[in-house]
Amino acid sequence: MIAIIVSGVRGDCDARTRVGRRALAVPTDVMDTAQIRALNDKTMKELGRIDILVNNVGGSNPRPFMEQSERSWRRHIDINLVSVLAATSAAVSAMIAGGRGGSIITSPASRGRAGRLTTQSMQLQGRDE
């Protein structure tokens, strides 16, 4: 059996079930740790185990760093770090309980804005005080 768990992407699940794979779509706000735990619980109930977790979520604010607020920083931390920690914690518990272990892959989904902070930092360092 191949099980693919897609967090809230119904069309992808439908396509996979048409070719004979089990798939489970669970709409999940990854910034809500309770919803992440619920996703884990539903997966265990429906499929019986978790063998692989792929953390593939991310986001960024397109504004320059110096124009962002503390609220924006905290949102980035919640999206890019806390969601990964919450999903990993829930999946590891299930993997250990299953006695078979598992694999965890973390890959940011954000396109990022390479060079933005570096360029701005260089500009700040070059200013006359």
C-alpha positions as CSV (number, residue, x, y, z in Angstrom):
1,M,0.0,0.0,0.0
2,I,1.2,3.5,-0.8
3,A,-0.3,6.2,1.2
4,I,0.0,9.8,0.3
5,I,-1.2,12.4,2.8
6,V,-1.8,15.8,1.3
7,S,-2.7,18.6,3.7
8,G,-5.8,20.1,2.1
9,V,-5.1,19.5,-1.6
10,R,-8.2,17.7,-2.7
11,G,-7.4,17.6,-6.4
12,D,-4.0,15.9,-5.8
13,C,-5.7,13.2,-3.7
14,D,-8.4,12.6,-6.3
15,A,-5.7,12.1,-8.9
16,R,-3.8,9.6,-6.8
17,T,-6.8,7.5,-5.8
18,R,-7.7,7.2,-9.5
19,V,-4.4,5.3,-10.0
20,G,-5.0,2.9,-7.1
21,R,-3.2,4.7,-4.3
22,R,-4.7,5.6,-0.9
23,A,-4.7,9.3,-0.3
24,L,-6.1,11.4,2.5
25,A,-6.8,15.2,2.2
26,V,-7.0,17.1,5.5
27,P,-7.4,20.9,5.3
28,T,-4.8,22.1,7.8
29,D,-3.7,25.5,8.9
30,V,0.0,24.7,9.6
31,M,0.3,27.7,11.9
32,D,-2.2,26.0,14.3
33,T,-0.4,23.3,16.2
34,A,-3.8,21.8,17.3
35,Q,-4.7,21.3,13.6
36,I,-1.3,19.7,13.0
37,R,-1.9,17.2,15.8
38,A,-5.4,16.6,14.4
39,L,-3.9,15.9,11.0
40,N,-1.5,13.4,12.6
41,D,-4.4,11.7,14.6
42,K,-6.6,11.4,11.5
43,T,-3.7,9.9,9.5
44,M,-3.0,7.3,12.2
45,K,-6.8,6.5,12.5
46,E,-7.2,6.2,8.7
47,L,-3.9,4.6,7.7
48,G,-2.5,3.1,10.9
49,R,1.0,4.4,10.7
50,I,3.3,7.2,9.5
51,D,6.5,6.1,7.6
52,I,7.5,9.4,6.0
53,L,6.9,13.0,6.9
54,V,7.7,15.7,4.3
55,N,7.7,19.2,5.8
56,N,7.3,21.4,2.8
57,V,5.8,24.7,3.9
58,G,7.1,28.2,3.9
59,G,6.4,31.8,3.4
60,S,8.0,35.1,3.4
61,N,7.0,38.8,3.2
62,P,8.2,40.4,0.0
63,R,8.9,43.7,1.8
64,P,12.5,44.6,2.7
65,F,13.5,43.3,6.1
66,M,13.9,46.8,7.6
67,E,10.2,47.6,6.6
68,Q,8.8,44.6,8.5
69,S,7.3,44.6,11.9
70,E,7.8,42.3,14.9
71,R,4.4,40.8,14.0
72,S,5.8,39.9,10.6
73,W,8.9,38.3,12.1
74,R,6.7,36.2,14.4
75,R,4.5,35.1,11.5
76,H,7.6,34.0,9.6
77,I,8.8,32.0,12.6
78,D,5.4,30.4,13.0
79,I,5.1,29.4,9.3
80,N,8.7,28.4,8.7
81,L,9.8,27.0,12.0
82,V,7.0,26.3,14.5
83,S,4.9,24.4,11.9
84,V,7.9,22.2,11.1
85,L,8.6,21.5,14.8
86,A,4.9,20.7,15.5
87,A,4.6,18.3,12.5
88,T,7.9,16.6,13.3
89,S,7.0,16.2,17.0
90,A,3.6,14.6,16.1
91,A,5.0,12.3,13.4
92,V,8.0,11.2,15.5
93,S,5.7,10.1,18.3
94,A,3.7,8.0,15.8
95,M,6.8,6.6,14.2
96,I,8.3,5.5,17.6
97,A,4.9,4.1,18.7
98,G,4.8,2.1,15.4
99,G,8.1,0.4,16.2
100,R,9.3,0.8,12.6
101,G,10.9,4.2,12.7
102,G,10.5,6.5,9.7
103,S,12.0,9.3,7.6
104,I,11.6,13.0,7.9
105,I,12.4,15.4,5.0
106,T,12.3,19.1,5.5
107,S,12.4,21.3,2.5
108,P,11.3,25.0,2.5
109,A,8.5,25.8,0.1
110,S,9.2,29.5,0.0
111,R,10.9,31.0,-3.1
112,G,12.7,33.4,-0.8
113,R,14.3,36.7,-1.8
114,A,17.9,35.9,-2.1
115,G,20.3,38.8,-1.5
116,R,17.7,41.1,-0.1
117,L,19.0,41.1,3.5
118,T,22.6,40.9,2.4
119,T,22.3,43.9,0.1
120,Q,20.5,46.0,2.7
121,S,23.1,45.0,5.3
122,M,25.9,46.1,3.0
123,Q,24.1,49.4,2.4
124,L,23.8,50.0,6.1
125,Q,27.5,49.2,6.8
126,G,28.6,51.6,4.0
127,R,26.7,54.6,5.4
128,D,28.6,57.5,7.1
129,E,27.4,58.0,10.6
